[in-house]
Amino acid sequence: MWINESALTMVSEAEPVVRGRPHVYSDALIQALLTLKQVYHLTLRAAQGFAQSLRELAFAELPVPNYTTLSRRAQDLKVALPVTPSGEPLHLVVDSTGVKLYGEGEWKVRKHGYSKRRTWRKVHLGLDAKTGQVRAALMTHQDVDDASVLPGLLDQIPADEPIETIGGDGAYDTKRCHAAIAARGAAPSIPPREGAKPWPECTPGASWRNEAIGDIVRDGRGEWKKRSGYHRRSLVENTMYRFKILTGNRLWSRRIGSQATEMAIRVGVVNRMAVLARPQSVRIA
């Protein structure tokens, strides 16, 4: 096990000073312990015990946080996603998936139907199609539509980082989404909905959408998807599959702040594993 030295520190001087008792443990240390919890599917008590077992090997000078400290700090922890930029203009593909909070298992639903006490959270992801890493992630209630979340996802991408294309399904075919995409100077790869009518040219992003409508009428929707690179959207669906296989398909936290932290930690785990599993290809001829 390799542990980053930045995690083995007390409170950093760069962290903001707030009212009340100062933190003893840095955000990096709390995030590291919560990451171990997610990777090994541990409870908070088990994560504390696991860290104590590693103390003599890795951080003998650092006290291990209590499980109640981990629970409390998780409610408002600012998680930094581990990302390795490709150095090229970003091709971002976006989509969402549901993660169970309360409810029966699939077998009970199959045999006896579902009850009313089924609660989900929606996880919205923005994936770099070139590197396979999640660049933006948000969690919302189950009744929040995808289109309203896209501007928030784009806000997580640095303003000085160029975005070449933003791809998504028909749920993102709204004026608000096209305006957000146009504001970042990106080209949309979003299929217009069935029976869509052209927008006035003064509408932000209307030229791209109106051109797509004309191409679909002339060549067909399938040909437009091939030409526009729409099928790269399947990469984010594959990432959602890995997200649930590696970290589980339900949330264990009960408070909304802790749920958002848990989701971000799990996305960070998927990013780390994507980098570790990606082969390093070198051209030799």
C-alpha positions as a printed Julia matrix, in Angstrom:
285×3 Matrix{Float64}:
   0.0     0.0     0.0
   1.33    3.42   -1.01
   0.19    6.42    1.05
   0.65    9.98   -0.18
   2.75   12.06    2.21
   0.29   14.96    1.91
  -2.32   12.87    3.7
  -0.04   12.21    6.67
  -0.16   15.74    8.01
  -2.16   17.68   10.53
  -4.26   20.67    9.52
  -2.72   22.48    6.55
  -2.04   26.21    6.7
  -3.85   26.54    3.38
  -7.15   25.42    4.88
  -9.47   28.32    5.77
  -9.81   29.42    9.38
 -13.39   29.17   10.63
 -15.11   29.92   13.9
 -15.05   27.33   16.64
 -12.51   24.78   17.69
  -9.83   24.28   15.01
  -9.57   20.94   13.23
  -6.87   18.56   14.36
  -6.85   16.47   11.17
  -6.46   17.83    7.66
  -9.08   17.31    4.97
  -6.55   15.19    3.04
  -6.23   12.76    5.96
 -10.0    12.48    6.4
 -10.41   11.9     2.66
  -7.7     9.22    2.7
  -9.39    7.3     5.52
 -12.82    7.57    3.9
 -11.26    6.3     0.67
  -9.93    3.23    2.48
 -13.43    2.72    3.85
 -14.9     2.69    0.34
 -12.2     0.55   -1.27
 -12.43   -2.2     1.34
 -16.18   -1.79    2.04
 -15.65   -1.06    5.73
 -17.85    0.5     8.37
 -16.58    3.65   10.07
 -15.52    1.68   13.16
 -13.72   -0.86   10.97
 -12.0     1.95    9.03
 -10.69    3.36   12.31
  -9.4    -0.06   13.37
  -7.82   -0.65    9.97
  -5.99    2.69   10.18
  -4.78    1.84   13.69
  -3.36   -1.46   12.4
  -1.33    0.5     9.82
  -0.17    3.15   12.26
   3.12    1.53   13.24
   3.94    0.88    9.6
   3.03    4.21    8.01
   2.24    7.06   10.37
   3.41    6.31   13.89
   3.59   10.02   14.78
   0.0    10.74   13.77
  -3.03    9.9    15.96
  -5.86    8.04   14.23
  -9.2     9.92   14.06
 -12.12    8.42   15.93
 -14.98    7.02   13.86
 -17.27    9.77   15.16
 -14.8    12.35   13.85
 -14.88   10.69   10.42
 -18.69   10.75   10.45
 -18.88   14.39   11.48
 -16.2    15.65    9.06
 -17.76   13.74    6.16
 -20.84   15.98    6.28
 -19.06   19.02    4.81
 -15.79   17.64    3.44
 -14.56   19.23    0.21
 -13.39   16.24   -1.82
 -10.72   16.84   -4.46
 -11.2    14.46   -7.39
  -7.91   12.85   -8.48
  -7.59   13.83  -12.13
  -4.78   13.54  -14.67
  -5.52   16.02  -17.51
  -4.82   14.8   -21.02
  -3.42   18.14  -22.15
  -5.85   18.22  -25.08
  -9.22   19.96  -25.52
 -11.78   18.11  -23.45
 -14.43   15.83  -24.95
 -16.96   15.63  -22.12
 -19.79   13.07  -22.08
 -22.49   13.39  -19.44
 -25.22   11.16  -18.04
 -26.78   10.13  -14.74
 -27.57    6.94  -12.84
 -29.53    6.04   -9.73
 -28.01    4.82   -6.46
 -30.29    3.23   -3.9
 -30.68    4.79   -0.47
 -33.62    2.85    0.97
 -35.56   -0.05   -0.48
 -35.77   -3.77   -0.97
 -33.43   -5.93   -2.98
 -34.08   -6.92   -6.57
 -35.2   -10.45   -5.63
 -38.0    -9.22   -3.37
 -39.15   -6.76   -6.03
 -39.13   -9.5    -8.67
 -41.16  -11.91   -6.55
 -43.55   -9.62   -4.68
 -43.31   -6.19   -6.28
 -41.91   -3.03   -4.75
 -43.21   -1.03   -1.82
 -43.57    2.74   -1.58
 -40.53    3.13    0.66
 -37.96    3.18   -2.09
 -35.62    6.16   -2.14
 -32.84    6.87   -4.61
 -30.22    9.49   -5.26
 -29.14   10.49   -8.76
 -25.43   10.66   -9.53
 -24.58   12.94  -12.46
 -21.19   12.35  -14.08
 -19.13   14.22  -16.65
 -16.5    11.93  -18.2
 -13.38   12.78  -20.19
 -13.79   10.55  -23.25
 -10.03   10.58  -23.91
  -8.76    9.51  -20.47
 -11.8     7.7   -19.06
 -11.67    9.8   -15.89
 -14.63   11.55  -14.29
 -14.02   15.3   -14.41
 -17.27   16.46  -12.78
 -19.76   14.8   -10.44
 -22.89   15.92   -8.6
 -25.51   14.15   -6.51
 -29.17   15.19   -6.45
 -32.54   13.9    -5.32
 -34.18   11.32   -7.55
 -36.72   13.76   -9.05
 -34.15   16.27  -10.4
 -33.92   16.24  -14.2
 -30.58   15.83  -15.94
 -30.76   19.05  -17.95
 -30.89   21.3   -14.88
 -27.62   19.81  -13.56
 -25.43   20.3   -16.65
 -24.44   23.93  -15.84
 -23.3    22.79  -12.39
 -21.17   20.04  -13.92
 -19.53   22.5   -16.31
 -18.75   24.83  -13.4
 -16.46   22.1   -12.01
 -14.27   22.26  -15.12
 -11.66   25.06  -14.83
 -12.71   28.09  -16.85
  -9.33   28.21  -18.62
  -9.51   24.57  -19.77
 -10.77   24.3   -23.37
 -13.75   22.04  -24.04
 -14.11   20.76  -27.59
 -17.34   18.75  -27.41
 -20.04   18.01  -24.86
 -22.13   14.91  -25.53
 -25.31   13.66  -23.93
 -28.64   12.04  -24.7
 -31.88   13.77  -25.66
 -32.61   14.75  -22.06
 -30.04   17.56  -22.47
 -31.79   19.04  -25.52
 -32.95   22.18  -23.73
 -32.25   25.87  -24.21
 -30.54   26.08  -20.83
 -28.12   23.27  -21.69
 -27.29   24.64  -25.12
 -26.71   28.08  -23.6
 -24.32   26.61  -21.02
 -22.45   24.7   -23.74
 -22.21   27.77  -25.97
 -20.88   29.81  -23.05
 -17.93   27.4   -22.78
 -17.25   27.6   -26.52
 -17.94   23.88  -27.02
 -19.81   22.01  -29.72
 -22.83   19.96  -28.55
 -23.26   16.32  -29.52
 -26.86   16.07  -28.34
 -29.61   14.57  -30.51
 -32.66   16.8   -30.98
 -35.83   15.22  -29.68
 -38.33   13.56  -32.01
 -40.31   16.18  -33.89
 -37.98   18.99  -32.78
 -38.43   22.35  -34.48
 -35.62   24.81  -35.24
 -34.96   27.57  -32.73
 -34.58   31.25  -33.61
 -31.0    32.05  -34.57
 -30.73   34.51  -31.68
 -31.06   31.6   -29.2
 -27.66   30.54  -27.74
 -26.55   27.3   -29.38
 -29.34   27.4   -31.96
 -27.01   27.13  -34.98
 -25.61   23.76  -33.86
 -29.05   22.38  -33.01
 -30.71   23.63  -36.19
 -27.9    22.12  -38.26
 -28.37   18.79  -36.46
 -32.1    18.85  -37.22
 -31.37   19.44  -40.91
 -28.78   16.64  -41.02
 -31.2    14.19  -39.37
 -33.99   15.07  -41.8
 -31.64   14.66  -44.77
 -29.48   11.67  -43.75
 -31.3     9.99  -40.87
 -30.66    9.91  -37.13
 -28.27    6.93  -37.31
 -25.96    8.63  -39.79
 -25.96   11.82  -37.72
 -24.93    9.88  -34.61
 -21.98    8.34  -36.44
 -20.82   11.63  -37.89
 -21.2    13.63  -34.67
 -19.45   11.11  -32.41
 -22.61   10.59  -30.36
 -21.8     6.93  -29.71
 -18.85    7.94  -27.5
 -21.54    8.61  -24.91
 -21.46    4.87  -24.18
 -18.16    5.49  -22.35
 -19.96    7.22  -19.49
 -22.42    4.33  -19.25
 -19.47    1.95  -18.94
 -18.06    4.17  -16.17
 -21.37    3.99  -14.31
 -21.19    0.21  -14.5
 -17.68    0.25  -13.02
 -18.82    2.75  -10.38
 -21.47    0.32   -9.12
 -19.39   -2.84   -9.48
 -16.37   -1.41   -7.64
 -18.11    0.58   -4.92
 -21.64   -0.83   -4.71
 -25.06    0.23   -5.95
 -26.32    1.86   -2.76
 -25.36    4.64   -0.37
 -24.65    3.89    3.27
 -24.67    7.44    4.63
 -27.96    8.85    5.89
 -27.28   12.6     5.91
 -27.36   14.45    2.62
 -23.95   16.06    3.13
 -22.33   12.73    3.98
 -24.03   11.16    0.96
 -22.48   13.76   -1.35
 -19.07   13.12    0.22
 -19.48    9.36   -0.11
 -20.4     9.74   -3.77
 -17.39   11.97   -4.48
 -15.04    9.58   -2.66
 -16.34    6.68   -4.73
 -15.87    8.63   -7.95
 -12.29    9.31   -6.88
 -11.75    5.58   -6.34
 -13.0     4.87   -9.87
 -10.64    7.52  -11.27
  -7.64    6.07   -9.44
  -8.38    2.57  -10.67
  -8.91    3.82  -14.22
  -5.41    5.33  -14.21
  -3.79    2.26  -12.62
  -5.46   -0.15  -15.05
  -4.76    1.85  -18.21
  -1.8     0.42  -20.16
   1.11    2.69  -21.02
   1.42    2.4   -24.8
   4.65    3.4   -26.53
   5.06    3.48  -30.29
   8.21    1.61  -31.33
   7.92    1.74  -35.11
